[in-house]
Amino acid sequence: MRRLFAAGFAAAVILASSPCRSDAASDADVPPAPTPVEVPQGPLPAETTPPSGLSRWFNPATAPFIPVPLISTDPNSGSTFGLIPTWVHTDANHEVTRIIAPDIMVNENFGFGVHGRIFAYPSADEQWSVVAGIKERVEREFDFEYVSGLSRQELWSINYSLIYDRDGTPRYYGVGNDTPASAQSNYTNQQEFGRVQIGLNITHMWQLQYTLQYQTVDVLPGTLDDVPSIQTLYPNVYGLGTNSQLLNRLAVVYDTRDDQIIPTKGNMWVLYGGVAAKNGVFNDSYSEYGVDGRGFWPVGPDTEVVAHMALRYLPGSGQVPFWGLSSLGGGESQIGGEQPLRGFGAGRFYDRDSFSTSVEVRHRVFSFDAVTTKLDIEVAPFVDLGRVFGKTSTSPVDQLHQVYGVGFRGIARPYVVGYVDIGHGSEGLAVFTGLNYPF
């Protein structure tokens, strides 16, 4: 799970960046001293010996890897504790090119587990990652992603994703904008997911994008002792058992951002529409359309105001699996998918249509000019607003849920962002961690 690694990423880069003295280089730069006059002296001070034993593991100059503590909490996942031994590789320009980060951990709900992670950044135009993990109970995962054409300098951009995930944390509260917290149920979500996304770069700013996505979801009984299973509270909800869908989506993208990963100015707008065939049958399908926009405005040398808006509709009255509905909750935005509401757990509110907007002020408070890389530390107070609704005639800006909070980000330019966002909504505090910006 990438969010667990992100919680310790900033510490990893800080430790990796700690300068260590090279005696050979330092001595070579010192001019020869004049021959000293011999003077009787006492005993010479003992030579400093390098750390040994357990202490060497906590010294970045001598440790075989960087021992990053893993501490994470989430409204759905509960508390997780462990250790992430992390290798951060940089190039001659002190830019991160690869991160290798396995872990050993324990989660209060699913027991002991291990993960392996490789994040590779061969160039500004290409990235790939592999994440795999297993826990003592219930949870398994494998996630592969490859992206090329990020800079849009060539005619085509492409993104491949392949995921297998068995997740015991999802919640379902029913459908609607006012579902109470007492309606909470739990289920085990087992899915296989494959996606190919191809972009035709008409110009550097304009892209025509096609997405082909196949997803099989098996909704199994929940396994948490203190939360009822979805099959118990909602035995008739559409989407239980095994279902699949094949999504074809076409989008027009207008993008003037100065960077695809760590933007500081510009705008991005995505207008999309698609058809999802349930269980591979197109006469049993539903359609979608929506708009997603985000803007970045520098207001000072180290400060940007950032705004995001997403509006999604599923027109018609055909049945949609509950996990395919529009939803709010959690810490990340997915174009055409779940939208952030950082005071609630993922999937807190479901309905056919949704509106979401966020504003945050990203301010770099200090930076490390280190030997191996540069790390920016950023603080970002934010506001999230959003709602779900079932009729297209409903005003999307009435009865909005409100979340206020602050984010902390560790940024290793030009490719890596690790974040911790703390939000407060009507149901209390929530904490989210992850890689890349929430939107």
C-alpha positions in Angstrom: 0.0 0.0 0.0 1.6 3.2 -1.2 0.1 5.4 1.5 2.0 3.5 4.2 5.3 4.1 2.5 4.5 7.8 1.9 4.0 8.3 5.7 7.8 7.7 6.1 9.0 9.0 2.8 10.0 12.5 4.0 12.1 11.0 6.8 13.7 8.7 4.3 14.8 11.5 2.0 16.0 13.6 4.9 18.2 10.8 6.2 19.4 10.0 2.7 20.3 13.6 2.2 22.4 13.9 5.4 25.9 14.9 4.3 28.7 12.7 5.5 32.3 13.8 5.6 34.8 12.3 3.2 38.2 12.4 4.9 40.1 11.8 1.7 38.4 14.8 0.0 38.6 17.0 3.0 42.3 16.4 3.6 43.1 16.9 -0.1 41.7 20.4 0.1 43.8 21.5 3.1 47.2 23.1 2.3 50.3 21.5 3.9 51.0 22.9 7.4 54.4 24.1 8.4 56.6 21.7 10.2 55.6 22.0 13.9 58.1 22.5 16.7 58.2 19.4 18.8 56.7 20.1 22.2 56.2 17.5 24.9 52.6 16.4 24.9 50.3 14.3 26.9 48.5 11.2 25.6 47.0 11.6 22.1 43.2 11.5 22.0 41.7 8.2 21.0 40.7 7.8 17.4 37.0 8.1 16.7 35.7 4.7 15.7 32.8 4.3 13.4 29.5 3.2 14.9 29.1 -0.6 15.3 26.4 -3.0 16.3 22.9 -1.7 16.5 24.0 2.0 16.5 25.3 1.8 12.9 21.8 1.0 11.6 20.6 4.5 12.8 23.5 6.4 11.3 22.9 7.3 7.6 26.6 7.3 6.9 27.0 3.7 7.9 23.6 2.0 7.8 23.1 -0.5 5.0 19.7 1.1 4.4 17.6 3.9 5.9 15.4 2.5 8.7 12.1 4.5 8.4 9.4 4.0 11.0 6.0 3.1 9.7 3.2 4.8 11.6 -0.2 5.2 9.9 -3.8 5.6 10.8 -6.9 5.8 8.7 -10.7 5.9 9.4 -11.2 2.6 7.6 -7.8 0.8 7.9 -7.1 1.4 11.6 -3.6 1.7 13.0 -0.5 0.2 11.4 3.1 0.1 12.8 6.2 -1.2 11.4 9.6 -0.5 9.7 10.4 0.4 6.1 14.1 -0.2 5.2 14.5 2.3 2.3 17.1 2.7 -0.4 16.9 6.1 -2.2 19.0 6.3 -5.4 19.8 9.6 -7.0 21.7 10.7 -10.2 24.5 13.1 -10.7 22.0 16.0 -10.5 20.9 14.8 -7.0 17.4 13.9 -8.4 15.7 10.7 -7.2 15.8 8.0 -9.9 14.7 5.0 -7.8 13.2 4.1 -4.4 13.3 0.5 -3.1 11.2 0.2 0.0 10.1 -3.2 1.5 8.5 -3.2 4.9 7.5 -5.4 7.8 4.4 -4.2 9.7 1.5 -5.1 11.9 -2.1 -3.8 11.5 -4.6 -3.9 14.3 -7.2 -5.6 12.1 -5.2 -7.9 9.8 -2.1 -8.9 11.7 1.5 -9.1 10.5 2.4 -8.3 6.9 5.2 -7.6 4.4 5.4 -5.5 1.3 7.9 -4.9 -1.5 8.0 -1.6 -3.5 10.0 -0.3 -6.4 9.4 3.2 -7.7 11.5 4.1 -10.8 11.9 7.5 -12.5 14.1 6.9 -15.6 13.4 10.3 -17.0 11.0 13.2 -17.0 9.0 11.4 -19.6 8.8 7.9 -18.1 7.9 6.2 -14.8 7.1 2.8 -13.5 6.3 1.1 -10.2 5.7 -2.3 -8.7 4.1 -2.8 -5.3 3.2 -6.3 -3.8 2.2 -7.3 -0.3 0.5 -9.8 1.9 -0.9 -9.7 5.5 -1.5 -12.4 8.0 -5.3 -12.2 7.4 -7.5 -11.3 4.5 -5.4 -8.7 2.6 -3.2 -9.3 -0.6 -2.1 -6.9 -3.3 -0.2 -6.5 -6.5 0.0 -3.2 -8.4 2.0 -2.4 -11.5 1.9 0.9 -13.4 3.9 2.2 -16.4 3.6 5.7 -17.8 5.4 7.2 -20.8 4.9 10.5 -22.6 4.4 12.5 -19.5 6.0 15.6 -21.0 3.7 15.4 -24.1 6.6 16.2 -26.4 5.8 13.2 -28.6 2.6 12.4 -30.5 1.4 9.7 -28.0 1.2 9.3 -24.3 0.4 6.0 -22.7 -0.4 4.6 -19.3 -0.7 0.9 -18.3 -2.1 -0.3 -15.0 -2.5 -3.9 -13.7 -3.9 -4.5 -10.2 -4.9 -7.4 -8.0 -6.2 -6.3 -4.6 -8.0 -8.0 -1.7 -8.9 -5.3 0.7 -10.7 -5.8 4.0 -11.3 -2.2 4.9 -14.1 -0.8 2.6 -17.2 0.6 4.2 -20.8 1.0 2.9 -23.4 3.3 4.5 -26.2 3.1 2.0 -27.0 5.5 -0.8 -27.5 9.3 -0.3 -26.0 12.5 1.0 -27.3 12.1 4.5 -26.5 8.5 5.4 -25.8 8.3 9.1 -22.5 7.0 10.6 -24.6 4.4 12.5 -25.5 2.8 9.1 -21.9 1.6 8.6 -21.2 -1.8 7.2 -17.9 -3.5 6.1 -17.1 -5.8 3.2 -14.0 -7.4 1.7 -13.3 -6.1 -1.8 -11.4 -8.4 -4.1 -10.8 -7.0 -7.5 -8.8 -7.5 -10.7 -8.2 -4.4 -12.6 -6.6 -3.6 -16.0 -6.4 -0.3 -17.8 -4.9 1.1 -20.9 -5.0 4.9 -21.4 -3.8 6.4 -24.7 -3.4 10.1 -25.3 -3.1 11.7 -28.7 -1.2 14.9 -28.1 -2.7 17.3 -30.7 -0.5 20.1 -29.2 1.4 20.4 -26.0 -1.8 21.8 -24.3 -4.5 19.8 -26.1 -4.9 16.0 -25.8 -7.5 13.5 -27.0 -7.5 10.7 -24.5 -9.1 7.2 -24.8 -9.4 4.8 -21.7 -10.2 1.1 -21.9 -10.7 -0.3 -18.5 -11.8 -3.8 -17.4 -12.6 -4.5 -13.7 -13.9 -7.6 -11.9 -15.1 -7.0 -8.4 -16.0 -9.7 -5.8 -17.8 -8.2 -2.8 -17.3 -10.7 0.0 -18.5 -10.6 3.6 -16.7 -8.2 6.0 -14.2 -9.5 8.5 -14.1 -6.7 11.1 -15.4 -7.8 14.5 -16.9 -4.4 15.5 -18.6 -3.6 12.1 -21.6 -5.5 10.6 -21.0 -7.1 7.2 -22.7 -5.5 4.2 -24.6 -8.8 3.5 -26.2 -8.5 6.9 -27.3 -4.8 6.8 -27.8 -4.5 3.0 -28.6 -8.0 1.6 -30.4 -6.5 -1.4 -27.9 -3.9 -2.5 -27.0 -4.2 -6.2 -23.3 -5.2 -6.7 -22.9 -8.0 -4.1 -21.1 -11.1 -5.2 -19.0 -11.1 -8.4 -19.6 -8.5 -11.1 -17.5 -7.0 -13.9 -17.6 -4.0 -16.1 -15.8 -2.9 -19.3 -15.5 0.9 -19.5 -14.8 2.9 -22.7 -14.2 6.5 -22.0 -13.2 9.4 -24.3 -11.9 12.7 -22.8 -10.7 16.0 -24.1 -7.8 17.4 -22.0 -6.6 21.0 -21.9 -3.5 21.4 -19.8 -1.3 24.4 -19.3 0.5 23.3 -16.1 4.2 23.9 -15.9 4.8 20.4 -14.6 2.7 17.1 -14.7 3.7 16.0 -11.2 4.7 19.0 -9.1 2.9 21.9 -10.8 3.1 25.5 -9.5 1.1 27.4 -12.1 -1.4 26.8 -14.9 -4.7 24.9 -15.3 -5.9 21.5 -16.3 -9.4 20.7 -17.5 -10.8 17.3 -18.5 -14.2 16.9 -20.1 -15.1 13.2 -20.5 -17.9 10.8 -21.3 -18.1 7.0 -21.3 -20.1 3.8 -21.4 -19.6 0.9 -18.9 -20.9 -2.5 -20.0 -21.8 -4.6 -17.0 -20.5 -8.2 -17.1 -19.4 -7.6 -20.7 -23.0 -7.1 -22.0 -23.5 -3.7 -23.7 -27.3 -3.9 -23.6 -26.9 -4.0 -19.8 -24.8 -0.8 -19.5 -24.8 2.7 -18.1 -23.2 5.9 -19.2 -21.2 8.7 -17.5 -20.1 12.2 -18.2 -18.4 14.8 -16.2 -15.8 17.5 -15.9 -12.7 17.7 -13.7 -10.7 21.0 -13.3 -7.7 22.1 -11.3 -5.9 25.4 -11.2 -2.5 26.6 -9.7 -1.8 30.3 -9.0 1.5 31.5 -7.5 0.9 34.3 -5.0 4.5 34.5 -3.7 7.9 33.0 -4.3 7.1 30.0 -2.1 3.3 29.9 -2.1 0.6 28.7 -4.5 -3.2 28.8 -4.2 -4.6 25.5 -5.7 -8.2 24.7 -6.4 -9.9 21.6 -7.7 -13.5 20.9 -8.9 -15.1 17.7 -10.1 -18.7 17.1 -11.3 -19.9 13.6 -12.4 -23.2 12.4 -13.6 -24.6 8.9 -14.3 -27.7 9.7 -16.3 -30.7 7.4 -16.7 -32.4 4.9 -14.3 -30.5 1.7 -15.1 -28.9 -0.2 -12.2 -25.3 0.5 -11.3 -23.3 -1.6 -8.9 -22.9 0.4 -5.7 -19.1 0.4 -6.1 -19.5 2.0 -9.5 -21.6 4.9 -8.2 -20.1 8.4 -7.7 -18.6 8.6 -4.3 -16.9 11.0 -1.8 -14.4 10.3 0.9 -10.8 9.6 1.5 -7.7 11.6 0.5 -7.3 11.4 -3.3 -9.0 12.5 -6.4 -9.5 10.1 -9.4 -10.8 11.6 -12.6 -14.2 10.0 -13.2 -14.0 8.2 -9.9 -13.9 8.8 -6.1 -13.3 12.4 -5.0 -11.6 13.6 -1.8 -13.4 14.6 1.4 -10.5 14.4 3.9 -12.6 14.3 7.1 -14.2 11.0 6.1 -13.0 7.5 5.1 -13.0 6.4 1.5 -16.4 5.6 0.1 -18.3 7.5 2.9 -21.0 8.8 0.5 -22.5 7.1 -2.6 -25.0 8.1 -5.2 -25.4 8.4 -8.9 -24.0 12.0 -9.2 -21.4 13.9 -7.2 -19.9 17.4 -6.8 -16.6 18.1 -5.1 -14.4 21.1 -4.7 -11.2 21.8 -2.7 -9.0 24.8 -2.1 -5.6 24.7 -0.5 -2.6 27.0 0.0 0.7 25.2 -0.5 3.5 27.0 1.2 7.1 25.8 1.3 8.4 26.5 4.8 12.0 25.3 4.3 14.2 23.1 2.1 17.2 20.9 2.5 20.1 21.5 0.1 21.7 18.1 0.7 24.4 16.0 -0.9 22.2 13.4 -2.6 18.9 15.3 -3.2 16.9 18.4 -2.3 13.8 18.1 -0.1 11.1 20.7 0.2 8.9 20.7 3.2 5.4 22.1 2.5 2.5 23.0 4.7 -1.0 23.3 3.1 -4.1 24.4 4.9 -7.2 23.2 3.0 -10.9 23.2 2.7 -12.9 20.3 1.0 -16.6 20.7 0.1 -18.8 18.1 -1.6 -22.1 16.2 -1.9 -23.7 13.3 -3.7 -27.2 13.3 -5.2 -29.5 11.1 -7.2 -31.2 13.5 -9.7 -29.6 15.6 -12.4 -32.1 18.4 -11.5 -30.6 18.7 -7.9 -28.3 21.7 -7.3 -24.8 20.3 -6.8 -23.8 23.2 -4.4 -26.6 22.7 -1.8 -26.1 20.8 1.5 -22.4 20.5 1.1 -20.3 18.4 3.5 -17.4 20.5 4.8 -13.9 19.5 5.9 -11.2 21.8 7.2 -7.6 20.7 7.7 -3.9 21.0 7.0 -1.5 19.0 4.9 2.2 18.3 5.3 4.3 17.3 2.2 7.8 16.1 1.6 8.9 16.9 -2.0 11.9 15.4 -3.7 11.9 17.2 -7.0 11.3 16.6 -9.8 9.2 13.4 -9.4 8.3 12.5 -5.8 5.7 13.9 -3.3 4.8 12.2 -0.1 1.9 13.7 1.9 0.1 13.5 5.2 -3.3 15.3 5.3 -5.3 15.8 8.5 -8.9 16.8 8.1 -11.8 17.5 10.4 -15.4 16.9 9.4 -18.8 16.4 11.0 -17.6 12.9 12.2 -14.3 13.9 13.7 -10.7 13.8 12.6 -9.2 11.7 9.7 -5.6 11.3 8.6 -4.5 10.2 5.1 -1.1 9.5 3.7 0.0 8.8 0.1 2.3 9.5 -2.8 1.6 12.3 -5.2 -0.6 15.3 -4.5 -4.3 14.6 -3.5 -5.2 16.3 -6.8 
